Amino acid sequence: MIAESEGLDSVWVGDSLTAKPRLEPLLTLASLAPITQTIKLGTAILIPSLRAPIALAQSTGTLDLISNGRLILGVGAGGAFNQAQQQEWITAGISPRGRGKRLEETIQIVNGLLSRDFLDFDGTYYQFAKVGIGLTSFRITGVPVLFACHLGAKRPEQFDRAARLGNGFITISENPQGFAQIYSHVKTAAHLHNKDFSSMEKVMYMTINLNDDLEIAKKESDQFLKAYYGINMWSQLWGPWGPSKLTIQRIQEFSESGASTIIIRFASFDVEKQLAKFLKEIWPYFS
């Protein structure tokens, strides 16, 4: 696999049922587990609330075991800001209302089932007694869970959630200054919950397009994002587009803002070409 052979740290896959159809993320990562050895396997972003918690715990535990503890769960509450996303919840038979609380309960159930023989749970959305799935995670510390945080959501509970229930945070829609604000919010919440913030992952998910011609990069990225989301939302926060030196500079800025991990997504219809350019012109600065 190119990513592993080139020394990249991790590979990540997204999630959607019907709003943005794709391969199922956990099965996709499971297919990568036996043909890789060291690279971490992550979801960015999994929407746990669209799944039955006990079944998700079984899938998560299985994948963590067959990958020898390389799984990372980047999770979020999911959106409902356009018709396709709203229909996705309807199709799944789940109300989008309360999806933040449903996310919390789902992760609590997944973590609970993978860390003990039996679990009792009495939540708002899920209740059961003495349920066990017969497996635990590969790591004693469990599967790392990173919660999505966005300043634009204007929901302070997301920072508390990341600190209280997670092993860190991940954001997709911020500039370096916004990332620093999320960093500060989660750090404050971690201290309130007596959590070790220094050990938490702080992840920035960048969306870029590499092209020596700035206008071509802008045009293709705009087409890609509109095809993917229906609109080019967060257009001022994504990027950079254009020459590789701009991405090198932006990665450095995010690092200075506290990012411990950078995920790169290419807003392009030719991912292989973009990856080759990234590995040749950008990766040597950070490897």
N, C-alpha and C positions, 0 to 999 in steps of 0.2 A: 504494500500500500504506500502510495507516494508520501502521504502526510507523515507516516511513521518513519519511513526510510530517510526522509529529509530532516528528522529530528523535531518535528512539531510536537507539542505537548498533548493536544487533545483534538478530537473531531466531534462536531455537534450537529444534531438534526432537529428540525422543527416539528410542529404538531398541528393537525387540524383534521376534523372528520369530513366535513362537507364544504365549509367556507372556502378553504384553500386545499383541495384534494391532493393527497400525496401518499407515500408509503407510510405505514404505521411506524412510529419512531422506535419503540422498544424492540420490535421485530427486526427493524433495520440494523440497530446496534447489535442485536444478537447475532446477525449474520456476519458482522465485522469481528466479533469477539474471537472466533477460532482462527482467523487469518491474520491477527495482530497479536502482539505480545506486551507492549509497553504503553501504547498510546491510550489516554483516557477517553472514555466514551460518554458523551453528555447529551442531554436534551435541552434545547433552547428555542422555544419554551414548551414544556409539556403542560397540558391543561388537565390536571387530575380530576377536576370536578365533572368532566365528561365521562368518567369511568367509574365502575363499581369499585369501592375502596378495597375490598378483600381480594378481588381478582387482580387489582393493580398491585397489591402487596405481593401476591404470588409471582406475577410477571417481573416485578422489580427485584425480588429476592433471587429468582432464577437467573436473571441477567447478571446480577452482581456476582453470583457464584460461578457462572460459566466464563466470566471475564476476569476471574481472580481479583475481584474488588476494584475494577477500573471504572465502574459506573458513577456518574454524577447526575443528579436530577436538578435541572433548572426548571422551576415551576412558576406558574402564574394563575391568576384568577380567571383569565380569559376575557375577551372583549364582547361587546354587544352594540358596537357603534355603527354598524351598517346592516343592511338587510340580510346579507349572506351569513353574518355571524349570528344574528338573531334567529335565523332559520336553523342554524346548526344546533342551537340549544333546543329548539322545538323538536327537531328531528331526533335528538338524543333523549327526548322525553324529560328534560330537566329545565326548571325555571332558571333564567339567568339572575334573578333576584337573589341576593344572599350568597352569591358565588364566592365571595371572599371568605365567609364563614365556612362554607362547604369545602373550600380548599383547605382551610386549617384542619377541619375534622378529618378529611381524607389523608393528609400527611400524618396526622397523629395516629391514625389507624395503621397506615403503612409502617411507620416506625415502630409502633407497638407490637404488631404481629411479627416483625422481623427481629425483635429483640427478646421475645419471651415465648414460652410454650403456649400459653393461652392468654387471651385478652378479653376483658369486659369493657364495654364502651357505652356511654349514655350521653349522646350529644343531641343537638337540635335536629340534625338530619339523619343521623345513623344511631341505632341502638342495637346492641346484641350482648350476649353473655357467653363466656367461656368458649371463645372461638380460637382455634389454632390452625395453622397451615402447614406445620411440619417442616419448616425450614427457617433458617436465620440468614442474615446477610453475611457475606464473606468476611467483612471486617467487624470486629467487636464494637467499634464505634458507630457502625451502621453506614448506610448509604448517604453521602453528603447531599444536602438539599439546599439549593440556592433559590431564594425568593425574588421574583421580579419586582422592581421598584421604579416608579416613574414620577417625576415632579409634576408632570402635566395632569396626572390623575387627581391631584389635590386631595389625597387620602392619607393622612398621617399614620393610620393604622398599618399601612403596608410596611413601614419602617420598623414598627414594633414587632410585626409578624416575622420579619426577616431575622431580627435579633432573638426573639423569644423561641421560635420553632426551627430556625434554620442554621446553616453553617456558613452563611454569607448572603450576599445579594448579587443580582445581575440586572443590568439595565441596558436598554436598546436605543433609547431616544433622548440622549443628553449630549451636550457639548462638555468639554473638560470642566467648566465652571459648574454646570449642573451636576456632573458626577461628584464633584467635591462636596456639594450640598447634600447629596444622598449619603455619601460617606459619613458626613458629620451627623446626619439624622440617625443612621443606623448605629453609629458609635455611641451616641447618647442613649439610645434605647438599650444597647448591649450593657452599658454600665448600670442602667436601671434594673436589668434582669440578672446582674452579676455574671454576665457572659464575657468570655475572653475575646474581645474584638480583634486583637492582634492575630489570632489564629483563624479568623474568618476570611473567606474568599471575597474579594471585591472585583467583580467582573464587568467589563465593558464590552458590549457586543456592537462592534463597528460595522457599518455598511459602506462599502467603497466601490469605486470603479476606477481601474487603472488604465490610463491612456495618455500618451504624450500630447494628444490634442484635447484640450480642456472642453471644447464645445461638443466633440463627439462623446466624451465621457459623460457630460451632463445629459445629453440627449438619450443615450442608451440607459442610463440609470433611471431617468424619469420614466421611460417606457417600461422598464422592468418593474419598478415600484408600483406603477399604475396597474400593470397586469397582475401583480401579486396581491395588492391591497384594494384595488379599485380606485384608489386615490393616492396621490403622493403626499401622504401626511408626514409631518415632522421634517419637511423638506429643508428647513434651516438648521436642523440638528444632525441629519445624516451627512455622510461624506467623510473625508473629502473625495472629490472626483478629479481625475486628471493625473498629472505626473506623480511618480512614486515618491518624490521628495516631500510632497504634501502629506502623504500617509505616514511617512517616517516621522515627520514633525508632529502630527496629531497623536500618534502612538506615544511619543515621548511626553506630550502634554497630558495625556490620560494617566500615564505612569506617575508623573509629578503630582497629579490630583489624587493619587492613592490607589489606582487600579493595580491589582496583583495578577490579573489574567486579562488578556485581550483576545476576543473572538473576532474573526474576520469573515464577513459575508460579502460576496461579490454581487453587486447589483448589475448583473450582466447575463446575457443569454449564452455566453461562451465561457463557462466556469473554468474549463481546462486551460484556456489561454490566459485567463486572469491569474490562475494559480501559478502557472509557469512564470509569469512576469513578477508576481509577488516573491516567489522563491529566488529568482535571479537578482532582483533589484532591491528588495526590502528585507527579506529574512536574514541575509548576512549581517545586517546591522544589529540584530538582536539575538542571534544564535551563539 
